Amino acid sequence: MTKIAGALLAAITATAFITGCGRNQAGSGTYNMPTPEVGVVTIAPESVALTTELPGRIDPVRVAQVRARVDGVVLHREFREGTEVKAGDLLFQIDPAPFQAAYDSAMAAQAKAEANLKQSQALADRYQSLVGINAVSKQDNDNAVSAAAQANADVLAAKAAVEMATINLGYTKVTSPIDGRIGAALVTEGALVSQSTATEMAVVQQLDPIYCDFTESSTEMLRLRRELDSGALKSAAPGEAKVTLLLDDGTTYLQPGKLLFSDVTVDPSSGMVTLRAEFPNPDHLLLPGMFARGLLEQAIDSKAITVLQRGVSVGANGIATAMVVGVTNDVEPRVIKIGQAVGNKWIVTDGLKAGESVIVEGLQNIQPGMVVKPVPYNPAGGNFASPVSAQGN
Protein backbone atom coordinates (compact mmCIF):
# COMPACT_ATOMS: atom_id res chain seq x y z
CA MET A 1 0.00 0.00 0.00
CA THR A 2 2.85 2.35 0.77
CA LYS A 3 4.42 1.63 -2.62
CA ILE A 4 1.10 2.18 -4.46
CA ALA A 5 0.48 5.47 -2.66
CA GLY A 6 3.96 6.68 -3.56
CA ALA A 7 3.52 5.87 -7.23
CA LEU A 8 0.13 7.60 -7.34
CA LEU A 9 1.60 10.70 -5.74
CA ALA A 10 4.42 10.80 -8.27
CA ALA A 11 1.95 10.54 -11.18
CA ILE A 12 -0.19 13.39 -9.88
CA THR A 13 2.88 15.55 -9.40
CA ALA A 14 4.07 14.89 -12.99
CA THR A 15 0.65 15.67 -14.42
CA ALA A 16 0.49 18.94 -12.57
CA PHE A 17 3.96 19.86 -13.81
CA ILE A 18 3.08 19.14 -17.45
CA THR A 19 -0.18 21.08 -17.14
CA GLY A 20 1.64 24.05 -15.70
CA CYS A 21 4.18 24.01 -18.48
CA GLY A 22 1.36 24.14 -21.03
CA ARG A 23 -0.01 27.38 -19.60
CA ASN A 24 1.39 30.82 -20.12
CA GLN A 25 2.49 33.04 -17.27
CA ALA A 26 -0.88 34.81 -17.21
CA GLY A 27 -2.63 31.52 -16.70
CA SER A 28 -4.70 31.83 -19.86
CA GLY A 29 -4.18 28.17 -20.72
CA THR A 30 -3.10 28.90 -24.40
CA TYR A 31 0.31 28.59 -26.11
CA ASN A 32 2.00 31.90 -26.95
CA MET A 33 3.01 31.63 -30.66
CA PRO A 34 5.94 33.89 -31.74
CA THR A 35 5.28 36.68 -34.27
CA PRO A 36 6.47 35.42 -37.67
CA GLU A 37 9.14 37.37 -39.52
CA VAL A 38 8.56 38.23 -43.17
CA GLY A 39 10.84 39.77 -45.75
CA VAL A 40 9.43 42.91 -47.32
CA VAL A 41 10.42 45.32 -50.06
CA THR A 42 9.36 48.96 -49.93
CA ILE A 43 7.76 50.19 -53.13
CA ALA A 44 9.65 53.06 -54.78
CA PRO A 45 9.29 54.50 -58.30
CA GLU A 46 12.14 53.66 -60.66
CA SER A 47 13.09 54.26 -64.28
CA VAL A 48 12.29 51.22 -66.42
CA ALA A 49 12.89 50.61 -70.11
CA LEU A 50 9.71 49.20 -71.63
CA THR A 51 10.37 46.38 -74.04
CA THR A 52 8.02 44.72 -76.49
CA GLU A 53 8.47 41.17 -77.74
CA LEU A 54 7.70 40.98 -81.45
CA PRO A 55 7.82 38.12 -83.97
CA GLY A 56 10.03 38.51 -87.00
CA ARG A 57 11.90 36.95 -89.89
CA ILE A 58 15.54 37.22 -90.91
CA ASP A 59 16.14 38.92 -94.28
CA PRO A 60 19.40 39.60 -96.15
CA VAL A 61 20.58 43.17 -96.54
CA ARG A 62 21.01 42.70 -100.29
CA VAL A 63 19.88 39.95 -102.65
CA ALA A 64 21.21 39.66 -106.19
CA GLN A 65 19.42 37.33 -108.60
CA VAL A 66 22.06 36.54 -111.21
CA ARG A 67 20.26 36.25 -114.58
CA ALA A 68 21.27 35.74 -118.18
CA ARG A 69 21.60 38.97 -120.19
CA VAL A 70 22.36 37.32 -123.53
CA ASP A 71 21.19 34.17 -125.29
CA GLY A 72 23.65 31.32 -125.34
CA VAL A 73 24.90 28.00 -124.03
CA VAL A 74 26.64 27.78 -120.63
CA LEU A 75 30.19 26.49 -121.07
CA HIS A 76 31.57 26.58 -117.50
CA ARG A 77 30.57 27.18 -113.90
CA GLU A 78 33.37 29.05 -112.16
CA PHE A 79 32.32 28.97 -108.46
CA ARG A 80 31.76 26.50 -105.64
CA GLU A 81 28.23 26.47 -104.31
CA GLY A 82 27.70 27.86 -100.81
CA THR A 83 30.91 29.90 -100.73
CA GLU A 84 31.67 33.60 -100.37
CA VAL A 85 32.07 35.59 -103.58
CA LYS A 86 33.18 39.14 -104.27
CA ALA A 87 31.62 41.67 -106.58
CA GLY A 88 33.06 41.08 -110.05
CA ASP A 89 33.97 37.41 -109.50
CA LEU A 90 33.30 35.24 -112.55
CA LEU A 91 30.39 32.86 -111.96
CA PHE A 92 29.49 31.43 -115.40
CA GLN A 93 30.96 31.51 -118.89
CA ILE A 94 28.45 31.60 -121.75
CA ASP A 95 29.69 30.58 -125.22
CA PRO A 96 31.23 33.83 -126.58
CA ALA A 97 31.79 32.68 -130.19
CA PRO A 98 28.72 34.30 -131.83
CA PHE A 99 29.21 37.50 -129.85
CA GLN A 100 32.89 37.63 -130.76
CA ALA A 101 31.88 37.33 -134.42
CA ALA A 102 29.33 40.12 -134.00
CA TYR A 103 32.02 42.27 -132.39
CA ASP A 104 34.46 41.64 -135.22
CA SER A 105 31.75 42.50 -137.78
CA ALA A 106 30.96 45.74 -135.97
CA MET A 107 34.64 46.66 -135.88
CA ALA A 108 34.89 46.06 -139.65
CA ALA A 109 31.82 48.18 -140.30
CA GLN A 110 33.34 50.97 -138.21
CA ALA A 111 36.59 50.82 -140.18
CA LYS A 112 34.67 50.99 -143.47
CA ALA A 113 32.61 53.94 -142.24
CA GLU A 114 35.73 55.80 -141.11
CA ALA A 115 37.39 55.24 -144.53
CA ASN A 116 34.30 56.53 -146.31
CA LEU A 117 34.25 59.55 -144.02
CA LYS A 118 37.88 60.34 -144.82
CA GLN A 119 37.22 60.24 -148.56
CA SER A 120 34.00 62.25 -148.34
CA GLN A 121 35.55 64.88 -146.11
CA ALA A 122 38.55 65.27 -148.45
CA LEU A 123 36.22 65.82 -151.43
CA ALA A 124 34.15 68.35 -149.47
CA ASP A 125 37.31 70.25 -148.47
CA ARG A 126 38.54 70.33 -152.09
CA TYR A 127 35.21 71.60 -153.41
CA GLN A 128 35.14 74.26 -150.71
CA SER A 129 38.32 75.87 -152.13
CA LEU A 130 37.15 75.57 -155.76
CA VAL A 131 33.63 76.93 -155.35
CA GLY A 132 35.08 80.35 -154.55
CA ILE A 133 36.61 80.67 -158.04
CA ASN A 134 33.61 79.04 -159.70
CA ALA A 135 35.66 75.96 -160.59
CA VAL A 136 32.79 73.75 -159.35
CA SER A 137 29.12 74.43 -159.05
CA LYS A 138 27.53 75.27 -155.77
CA GLN A 139 25.31 72.22 -156.16
CA ASP A 140 28.33 69.89 -156.39
CA ASN A 141 29.84 71.58 -153.33
CA ASP A 142 26.62 71.17 -151.36
CA ASN A 143 26.44 67.51 -152.36
CA ALA A 144 30.02 66.94 -151.21
CA VAL A 145 29.36 68.61 -147.83
CA SER A 146 26.19 66.53 -147.35
CA ALA A 147 28.02 63.30 -148.24
CA ALA A 148 30.71 64.10 -145.68
CA ALA A 149 28.07 64.69 -142.99
CA GLN A 150 26.34 61.38 -143.83
CA ALA A 151 29.69 59.58 -143.68
CA ASN A 152 30.32 61.08 -140.23
CA ALA A 153 26.89 59.83 -139.05
CA ASP A 154 27.74 56.37 -140.41
CA VAL A 155 30.91 56.40 -138.32
CA LEU A 156 28.94 57.29 -135.17
CA ALA A 157 26.43 54.50 -135.85
CA ALA A 158 29.29 52.04 -136.45
CA LYS A 159 30.89 53.05 -133.13
CA ALA A 160 27.57 52.49 -131.33
CA ALA A 161 27.31 49.04 -132.92
CA VAL A 162 30.83 48.25 -131.75
CA GLU A 163 29.95 49.37 -128.23
CA MET A 164 26.81 47.19 -128.18
CA ALA A 165 28.79 44.22 -129.49
CA THR A 166 31.38 44.84 -126.77
CA ILE A 167 28.67 44.90 -124.08
CA ASN A 168 27.07 41.69 -125.32
CA LEU A 169 30.45 39.99 -125.50
CA GLY A 170 31.09 41.07 -121.91
CA TYR A 171 27.74 39.63 -120.83
CA THR A 172 28.99 36.18 -121.78
CA LYS A 173 31.09 36.41 -118.61
CA VAL A 174 28.47 36.28 -115.86
CA THR A 175 29.88 37.96 -112.72
CA SER A 176 28.62 38.58 -109.19
CA PRO A 177 27.14 42.07 -108.74
CA ILE A 178 27.67 42.13 -104.94
CA ASP A 179 29.77 40.64 -102.15
CA GLY A 180 27.97 37.80 -100.40
CA ARG A 181 27.32 34.09 -100.18
CA ILE A 182 26.20 32.29 -103.32
CA GLY A 183 23.72 29.44 -103.20
CA ALA A 184 23.16 26.51 -105.50
CA ALA A 185 23.76 26.84 -109.24
CA LEU A 186 20.38 26.97 -110.99
CA VAL A 187 21.79 26.02 -114.40
CA THR A 188 24.49 23.57 -115.43
CA GLU A 189 27.01 23.35 -118.25
CA GLY A 190 25.25 22.87 -121.58
CA ALA A 191 22.10 24.70 -120.51
CA LEU A 192 20.63 27.19 -122.96
CA VAL A 193 19.95 30.50 -121.24
CA SER A 194 17.84 33.29 -122.65
CA GLN A 195 17.88 37.05 -122.40
CA SER A 196 14.18 37.37 -123.24
CA THR A 197 13.09 35.16 -120.33
CA ALA A 198 15.93 36.40 -118.06
CA THR A 199 16.98 32.90 -117.04
CA GLU A 200 17.91 32.84 -113.34
CA MET A 201 21.34 31.27 -112.90
CA ALA A 202 22.21 31.80 -109.21
CA VAL A 203 21.39 33.92 -106.12
CA VAL A 204 23.94 35.89 -104.08
CA GLN A 205 22.93 37.22 -100.64
CA GLN A 206 24.78 39.60 -98.35
CA LEU A 207 24.59 38.13 -94.82
CA ASP A 208 26.73 40.54 -92.76
CA PRO A 209 25.10 42.68 -91.53
CA ILE A 210 21.62 41.22 -91.78
CA TYR A 211 18.07 42.48 -91.27
CA CYS A 212 15.27 41.22 -89.09
CA ASP A 213 11.79 42.44 -89.97
CA PHE A 214 9.35 42.47 -87.04
CA THR A 215 5.61 43.07 -87.04
CA GLU A 216 3.75 45.09 -84.42
CA SER A 217 0.05 45.71 -84.03
CA SER A 218 -1.04 49.14 -85.17
CA THR A 219 -3.30 49.28 -82.08
CA GLU A 220 -0.30 48.80 -79.77
CA MET A 221 1.67 51.42 -81.70
CA LEU A 222 -1.17 53.94 -81.32
CA ARG A 223 -1.38 53.25 -77.56
CA LEU A 224 2.37 53.78 -77.21
CA ARG A 225 2.24 57.05 -79.12
CA ARG A 226 -0.62 58.34 -76.98
CA GLU A 227 1.35 57.62 -73.81
CA LEU A 228 4.42 59.31 -75.29
CA ASP A 229 2.39 62.38 -76.29
CA SER A 230 0.79 62.60 -72.84
CA GLY A 231 4.18 62.51 -71.13
CA ALA A 232 3.49 59.27 -69.27
CA LEU A 233 6.40 57.71 -71.10
CA LYS A 234 9.63 59.10 -72.54
CA SER A 235 10.79 58.06 -75.97
CA ALA A 236 13.95 56.01 -76.18
CA ALA A 237 16.38 57.77 -78.52
CA PRO A 238 16.92 55.85 -81.78
CA GLY A 239 20.65 55.66 -81.12
CA GLU A 240 20.07 54.28 -77.62
CA ALA A 241 17.20 51.88 -78.31
CA LYS A 242 18.31 48.27 -77.94
CA VAL A 243 17.01 45.34 -79.95
CA THR A 244 17.77 41.88 -78.58
CA LEU A 245 17.15 38.84 -80.72
CA LEU A 246 15.74 35.57 -79.36
CA LEU A 247 16.38 32.67 -81.70
CA ASP A 248 13.90 29.94 -82.53
CA ASP A 249 15.62 27.47 -80.17
CA GLY A 250 15.15 29.82 -77.20
CA THR A 251 18.73 31.11 -77.03
CA THR A 252 19.64 34.80 -77.09
CA TYR A 253 21.71 36.12 -79.98
CA LEU A 254 24.81 37.71 -78.48
CA GLN A 255 25.14 40.60 -80.94
CA PRO A 256 22.80 43.53 -80.13
CA GLY A 257 20.94 45.19 -83.00
CA LYS A 258 19.73 48.66 -83.84
CA LEU A 259 16.32 49.79 -85.04
CA LEU A 260 16.45 51.29 -88.55
CA PHE A 261 12.86 52.35 -89.28
CA SER A 262 9.20 51.46 -89.05
CA ASP A 263 7.09 51.15 -92.17
CA VAL A 264 4.85 54.02 -93.20
CA THR A 265 1.90 51.79 -94.09
CA VAL A 266 -0.26 49.28 -92.24
CA ASP A 267 -0.94 45.88 -93.78
CA PRO A 268 -4.72 45.99 -94.39
CA SER A 269 -5.07 42.20 -94.14
CA SER A 270 -3.46 41.88 -90.69
CA GLY A 271 -3.42 45.39 -89.20
CA MET A 272 0.32 45.08 -88.53
CA VAL A 273 3.20 47.51 -89.04
CA THR A 274 6.67 46.31 -90.06
CA LEU A 275 9.74 47.35 -88.04
CA ARG A 276 13.25 46.68 -89.37
CA ALA A 277 16.36 46.14 -87.25
CA GLU A 278 19.94 45.47 -88.31
CA PHE A 279 22.26 42.96 -86.62
CA PRO A 280 25.95 42.14 -87.10
CA ASN A 281 26.32 38.61 -88.44
CA PRO A 282 30.05 37.88 -88.74
CA ASP A 283 29.67 34.14 -88.15
CA HIS A 284 26.63 33.87 -90.47
CA LEU A 285 24.63 32.30 -87.66
CA LEU A 286 21.55 34.18 -88.83
CA LEU A 287 20.27 32.93 -92.17
CA PRO A 288 17.50 34.39 -94.36
CA GLY A 289 14.09 32.94 -93.60
CA MET A 290 14.81 32.08 -89.95
CA PHE A 291 12.09 32.86 -87.43
CA ALA A 292 13.13 35.00 -84.46
CA ARG A 293 11.62 37.14 -81.73
CA GLY A 294 12.86 40.59 -80.91
CA LEU A 295 12.90 42.41 -77.58
CA LEU A 296 12.52 46.00 -78.69
CA GLU A 297 13.08 48.92 -76.32
CA GLN A 298 10.51 51.50 -77.37
CA ALA A 299 10.02 53.80 -74.38
CA ILE A 300 11.11 54.59 -70.82
CA ASP A 301 8.79 54.86 -67.81
CA SER A 302 10.66 57.11 -65.40
CA LYS A 303 8.16 56.57 -62.53
CA ALA A 304 7.30 52.89 -62.82
CA ILE A 305 5.97 51.01 -59.78
CA THR A 306 7.56 47.56 -59.74
CA VAL A 307 7.43 44.55 -57.42
CA LEU A 308 9.34 41.29 -57.33
CA GLN A 309 7.51 38.51 -59.14
CA ARG A 310 7.93 36.20 -56.16
CA GLY A 311 5.70 38.53 -54.15
CA VAL A 312 2.79 38.33 -56.62
CA SER A 313 0.29 35.49 -56.91
CA VAL A 314 -1.76 35.15 -60.11
CA GLY A 315 -4.89 33.04 -59.79
CA ALA A 316 -6.55 30.87 -62.38
CA ASN A 317 -8.92 33.74 -63.15
CA GLY A 318 -5.97 35.97 -64.00
CA ILE A 319 -6.37 38.18 -60.92
CA ALA A 320 -3.05 39.15 -59.33
CA THR A 321 -2.71 39.66 -55.58
CA ALA A 322 0.08 40.74 -53.25
CA MET A 323 0.38 40.72 -49.46
CA VAL A 324 0.98 44.20 -48.01
CA VAL A 325 2.06 44.99 -44.44
CA GLY A 326 -0.30 47.58 -42.91
CA VAL A 327 0.52 50.39 -40.49
CA THR A 328 -0.10 48.05 -37.52
CA ASN A 329 2.02 45.29 -39.09
CA ASP A 330 -1.04 43.26 -40.06
CA VAL A 331 -1.17 41.35 -43.33
CA GLU A 332 -3.46 42.87 -45.95
CA PRO A 333 -4.21 41.06 -49.23
CA ARG A 334 -4.22 43.51 -52.14
CA VAL A 335 -5.60 42.99 -55.66
CA ILE A 336 -3.24 44.60 -58.17
CA LYS A 337 -2.96 45.02 -61.92
CA ILE A 338 0.31 43.97 -63.50
CA GLY A 339 1.75 44.94 -66.86
CA GLN A 340 4.81 43.54 -68.55
CA ALA A 341 7.69 41.76 -66.84
CA VAL A 342 11.04 43.50 -66.49
CA GLY A 343 13.67 41.01 -65.41
CA ASN A 344 12.41 39.39 -62.18
CA LYS A 345 9.85 42.14 -61.52
CA TRP A 346 6.33 43.01 -62.58
CA ILE A 347 5.36 46.55 -63.54
CA VAL A 348 2.29 47.35 -61.43
CA THR A 349 -0.22 49.62 -63.14
CA ASP A 350 -2.74 49.76 -60.26
CA GLY A 351 -3.12 48.62 -56.63
CA LEU A 352 0.22 49.67 -55.12
CA LYS A 353 1.77 53.02 -54.34
CA ALA A 354 5.15 54.28 -53.29
CA GLY A 355 6.10 53.69 -49.67
CA GLU A 356 4.04 50.51 -49.14
CA SER A 357 5.75 47.31 -47.99
CA VAL A 358 5.06 44.13 -49.96
CA ILE A 359 5.84 40.70 -48.49
CA VAL A 360 8.13 38.67 -50.77
CA GLU A 361 9.57 36.13 -48.27
CA GLY A 362 7.79 34.00 -45.67
CA LEU A 363 4.42 33.96 -47.42
CA GLN A 364 3.91 30.31 -46.49
CA ASN A 365 3.82 31.20 -42.78
CA ILE A 366 1.21 33.96 -42.84
CA GLN A 367 -2.50 34.51 -43.31
CA PRO A 368 -4.54 37.66 -44.00
CA GLY A 369 -5.03 39.70 -40.84
CA MET A 370 -2.07 38.13 -39.02
CA VAL A 371 0.37 40.42 -37.24
CA VAL A 372 3.92 39.97 -38.58
CA LYS A 373 7.38 41.30 -37.98
CA PRO A 374 8.60 42.90 -41.25
CA VAL A 375 12.32 42.93 -41.99
CA PRO A 376 14.03 44.12 -45.19
CA TYR A 377 14.22 41.37 -47.79
CA ASN A 378 17.70 39.97 -48.36
CA PRO A 379 18.01 38.15 -51.69
CA ALA A 380 20.98 36.23 -50.32
CA GLY A 381 18.76 34.69 -47.63
CA GLY A 382 19.51 34.12 -43.96
CA ASN A 383 17.07 36.65 -42.54
CA PHE A 384 14.45 34.29 -41.21
CA ALA A 385 14.34 31.74 -38.45
CA SER A 386 12.68 28.44 -39.28
CA PRO A 387 9.35 27.63 -37.55
CA VAL A 388 11.06 24.94 -35.47
CA SER A 389 13.80 27.24 -34.19
CA ALA A 390 11.28 29.99 -33.52
CA GLN A 391 9.21 27.70 -31.32
CA GLY A 392 12.32 26.54 -29.55
CA ASN A 393 13.10 30.11 -28.67
C-alpha positions in Angstrom: 0.0 0.0 0.0 2.8 2.4 0.8 4.4 1.6 -2.6 1.1 2.2 -4.5 0.5 5.5 -2.7 4.0 6.7 -3.6 3.5 5.9 -7.2 0.1 7.6 -7.3 1.6 10.7 -5.7 4.4 10.8 -8.3 2.0 10.5 -11.2 -0.2 13.4 -9.9 2.9 15.5 -9.4 4.1 14.9 -13.0 0.6 15.7 -14.4 0.5 18.9 -12.6 4.0 19.9 -13.8 3.1 19.1 -17.4 -0.2 21.1 -17.1 1.6 24.1 -15.7 4.2 24.0 -18.5 1.4 24.1 -21.0 0.0 27.4 -19.6 1.4 30.8 -20.1 2.5 33.0 -17.3 -0.9 34.8 -17.2 -2.6 31.5 -16.7 -4.7 31.8 -19.9 -4.2 28.2 -20.7 -3.1 28.9 -24.4 0.3 28.6 -26.1 2.0 31.9 -27.0 3.0 31.6 -30.7 5.9 33.9 -31.7 5.3 36.7 -34.3 6.5 35.4 -37.7 9.1 37.4 -39.5 8.6 38.2 -43.2 10.8 39.8 -45.8 9.4 42.9 -47.3 10.4 45.3 -50.1 9.4 49.0 -49.9 7.8 50.2 -53.1 9.6 53.1 -54.8 9.3 54.5 -58.3 12.1 53.7 -60.7 13.1 54.3 -64.3 12.3 51.2 -66.4 12.9 50.6 -70.1 9.7 49.2 -71.6 10.4 46.4 -74.0 8.0 44.7 -76.5 8.5 41.2 -77.7 7.7 41.0 -81.4 7.8 38.1 -84.0 10.0 38.5 -87.0 11.9 36.9 -89.9 15.5 37.2 -90.9 16.1 38.9 -94.3 19.4 39.6 -96.1 20.6 43.2 -96.5 21.0 42.7 -100.3 19.9 40.0 -102.7 21.2 39.7 -106.2 19.4 37.3 -108.6 22.1 36.5 -111.2 20.3 36.2 -114.6 21.3 35.7 -118.2 21.6 39.0 -120.2 22.4 37.3 -123.5 21.2 34.2 -125.3 23.6 31.3 -125.3 24.9 28.0 -124.0 26.6 27.8 -120.6 30.2 26.5 -121.1 31.6 26.6 -117.5 30.6 27.2 -113.9 33.4 29.0 -112.2 32.3 29.0 -108.5 31.8 26.5 -105.6 28.2 26.5 -104.3 27.7 27.9 -100.8 30.9 29.9 -100.7 31.7 33.6 -100.4 32.1 35.6 -103.6 33.2 39.1 -104.3 31.6 41.7 -106.6 33.1 41.1 -110.1 34.0 37.4 -109.5 33.3 35.2 -112.6 30.4 32.9 -112.0 29.5 31.4 -115.4 31.0 31.5 -118.9 28.4 31.6 -121.8 29.7 30.6 -125.2 31.2 33.8 -126.6 31.8 32.7 -130.2 28.7 34.3 -131.8 29.2 37.5 -129.8 32.9 37.6 -130.8 31.9 37.3 -134.4 29.3 40.1 -134.0 32.0 42.3 -132.4 34.5 41.6 -135.2 31.8 42.5 -137.8 31.0 45.7 -136.0 34.6 46.7 -135.9 34.9 46.1 -139.7 31.8 48.2 -140.3 33.3 51.0 -138.2 36.6 50.8 -140.2 34.7 51.0 -143.5 32.6 53.9 -142.2 35.7 55.8 -141.1 37.4 55.2 -144.5 34.3 56.5 -146.3 34.3 59.6 -144.0 37.9 60.3 -144.8 37.2 60.2 -148.6 34.0 62.2 -148.3 35.6 64.9 -146.1 38.5 65.3 -148.4 36.2 65.8 -151.4 34.2 68.3 -149.5 37.3 70.3 -148.5 38.5 70.3 -152.1 35.2 71.6 -153.4 35.1 74.3 -150.7 38.3 75.9 -152.1 37.2 75.6 -155.8 33.6 76.9 -155.4 35.1 80.4 -154.6 36.6 80.7 -158.0 33.6 79.0 -159.7 35.7 76.0 -160.6 32.8 73.7 -159.4 29.1 74.4 -159.1 27.5 75.3 -155.8 25.3 72.2 -156.2 28.3 69.9 -156.4 29.8 71.6 -153.3 26.6 71.2 -151.4 26.4 67.5 -152.4 30.0 66.9 -151.2 29.4 68.6 -147.8 26.2 66.5 -147.4 28.0 63.3 -148.2 30.7 64.1 -145.7 28.1 64.7 -143.0 26.3 61.4 -143.8 29.7 59.6 -143.7 30.3 61.1 -140.2 26.9 59.8 -139.1 27.7 56.4 -140.4 30.9 56.4 -138.3 28.9 57.3 -135.2 26.4 54.5 -135.9 29.3 52.0 -136.4 30.9 53.0 -133.1 27.6 52.5 -131.3 27.3 49.0 -132.9 30.8 48.2 -131.7 29.9 49.4 -128.2 26.8 47.2 -128.2 28.8 44.2 -129.5 31.4 44.8 -126.8 28.7 44.9 -124.1 27.1 41.7 -125.3 30.4 40.0 -125.5 31.1 41.1 -121.9 27.7 39.6 -120.8 29.0 36.2 -121.8 31.1 36.4 -118.6 28.5 36.3 -115.9 29.9 38.0 -112.7 28.6 38.6 -109.2 27.1 42.1 -108.7 27.7 42.1 -104.9 29.8 40.6 -102.1 28.0 37.8 -100.4 27.3 34.1 -100.2 26.2 32.3 -103.3 23.7 29.4 -103.2 23.2 26.5 -105.5 23.8 26.8 -109.2 20.4 27.0 -111.0 21.8 26.0 -114.4 24.5 23.6 -115.4 27.0 23.4 -118.3 25.3 22.9 -121.6 22.1 24.7 -120.5 20.6 27.2 -123.0 19.9 30.5 -121.2 17.8 33.3 -122.7 17.9 37.1 -122.4 14.2 37.4 -123.2 13.1 35.2 -120.3 15.9 36.4 -118.1 17.0 32.9 -117.0 17.9 32.8 -113.3 21.3 31.3 -112.9 22.2 31.8 -109.2 21.4 33.9 -106.1 23.9 35.9 -104.1 22.9 37.2 -100.6 24.8 39.6 -98.3 24.6 38.1 -94.8 26.7 40.5 -92.8 25.1 42.7 -91.5 21.6 41.2 -91.8 18.1 42.5 -91.3 15.3 41.2 -89.1 11.8 42.4 -90.0 9.3 42.5 -87.0 5.6 43.1 -87.0 3.8 45.1 -84.4 0.0 45.7 -84.0 -1.0 49.1 -85.2 -3.3 49.3 -82.1 -0.3 48.8 -79.8 1.7 51.4 -81.7 -1.2 53.9 -81.3 -1.4 53.2 -77.6 2.4 53.8 -77.2 2.2 57.1 -79.1 -0.6 58.3 -77.0 1.4 57.6 -73.8 4.4 59.3 -75.3 2.4 62.4 -76.3 0.8 62.6 -72.8 4.2 62.5 -71.1 3.5 59.3 -69.3 6.4 57.7 -71.1 9.6 59.1 -72.5 10.8 58.1 -76.0 14.0 56.0 -76.2 16.4 57.8 -78.5 16.9 55.8 -81.8 20.7 55.7 -81.1 20.1 54.3 -77.6 17.2 51.9 -78.3 18.3 48.3 -77.9 17.0 45.3 -79.9 17.8 41.9 -78.6 17.1 38.8 -80.7 15.7 35.6 -79.4 16.4 32.7 -81.7 13.9 29.9 -82.5 15.6 27.5 -80.2 15.2 29.8 -77.2 18.7 31.1 -77.0 19.6 34.8 -77.1 21.7 36.1 -80.0 24.8 37.7 -78.5 25.1 40.6 -80.9 22.8 43.5 -80.1 20.9 45.2 -83.0 19.7 48.7 -83.8 16.3 49.8 -85.0 16.5 51.3 -88.5 12.9 52.3 -89.3 9.2 51.5 -89.0 7.1 51.1 -92.2 4.8 54.0 -93.2 1.9 51.8 -94.1 -0.3 49.3 -92.2 -0.9 45.9 -93.8 -4.7 46.0 -94.4 -5.1 42.2 -94.1 -3.5 41.9 -90.7 -3.4 45.4 -89.2 0.3 45.1 -88.5 3.2 47.5 -89.0 6.7 46.3 -90.1 9.7 47.4 -88.0 13.2 46.7 -89.4 16.4 46.1 -87.2 19.9 45.5 -88.3 22.3 43.0 -86.6 25.9 42.1 -87.1 26.3 38.6 -88.4 30.1 37.9 -88.7 29.7 34.1 -88.1 26.6 33.9 -90.5 24.6 32.3 -87.7 21.5 34.2 -88.8 20.3 32.9 -92.2 17.5 34.4 -94.4 14.1 32.9 -93.6 14.8 32.1 -90.0 12.1 32.9 -87.4 13.1 35.0 -84.5 11.6 37.1 -81.7 12.9 40.6 -80.9 12.9 42.4 -77.6 12.5 46.0 -78.7 13.1 48.9 -76.3 10.5 51.5 -77.4 10.0 53.8 -74.4 11.1 54.6 -70.8 8.8 54.9 -67.8 10.7 57.1 -65.4 8.2 56.6 -62.5 7.3 52.9 -62.8 6.0 51.0 -59.8 7.6 47.6 -59.7 7.4 44.5 -57.4 9.3 41.3 -57.3 7.5 38.5 -59.1 7.9 36.2 -56.2 5.7 38.5 -54.1 2.8 38.3 -56.6 0.3 35.5 -56.9 -1.8 35.1 -60.1 -4.9 33.0 -59.8 -6.6 30.9 -62.4 -8.9 33.7 -63.1 -6.0 36.0 -64.0 -6.4 38.2 -60.9 -3.1 39.1 -59.3 -2.7 39.7 -55.6 0.1 40.7 -53.2 0.4 40.7 -49.5 1.0 44.2 -48.0 2.1 45.0 -44.4 -0.3 47.6 -42.9 0.5 50.4 -40.5 -0.1 48.1 -37.5 2.0 45.3 -39.1 -1.0 43.3 -40.1 -1.2 41.4 -43.3 -3.5 42.9 -45.9 -4.2 41.1 -49.2 -4.2 43.5 -52.1 -5.6 43.0 -55.7 -3.2 44.6 -58.2 -3.0 45.0 -61.9 0.3 44.0 -63.5 1.7 44.9 -66.9 4.8 43.5 -68.5 7.7 41.8 -66.8 11.0 43.5 -66.5 13.7 41.0 -65.4 12.4 39.4 -62.2 9.9 42.1 -61.5 6.3 43.0 -62.6 5.4 46.5 -63.5 2.3 47.4 -61.4 -0.2 49.6 -63.1 -2.7 49.8 -60.3 -3.1 48.6 -56.6 0.2 49.7 -55.1 1.8 53.0 -54.3 5.2 54.3 -53.3 6.1 53.7 -49.7 4.0 50.5 -49.1 5.7 47.3 -48.0 5.1 44.1 -50.0 5.8 40.7 -48.5 8.1 38.7 -50.8 9.6 36.1 -48.3 7.8 34.0 -45.7 4.4 34.0 -47.4 3.9 30.3 -46.5 3.8 31.2 -42.8 1.2 34.0 -42.8 -2.5 34.5 -43.3 -4.5 37.7 -44.0 -5.0 39.7 -40.8 -2.1 38.1 -39.0 0.4 40.4 -37.2 3.9 40.0 -38.6 7.4 41.3 -38.0 8.6 42.9 -41.2 12.3 42.9 -42.0 14.0 44.1 -45.2 14.2 41.4 -47.8 17.7 40.0 -48.4 18.0 38.1 -51.7 21.0 36.2 -50.3 18.8 34.7 -47.6 19.5 34.1 -44.0 17.1 36.7 -42.5 14.5 34.3 -41.2 14.3 31.7 -38.5 12.7 28.4 -39.3 9.4 27.6 -37.5 11.1 24.9 -35.5 13.8 27.2 -34.2 11.3 30.0 -33.5 9.2 27.7 -31.3 12.3 26.5 -29.6 13.1 30.1 -28.7 
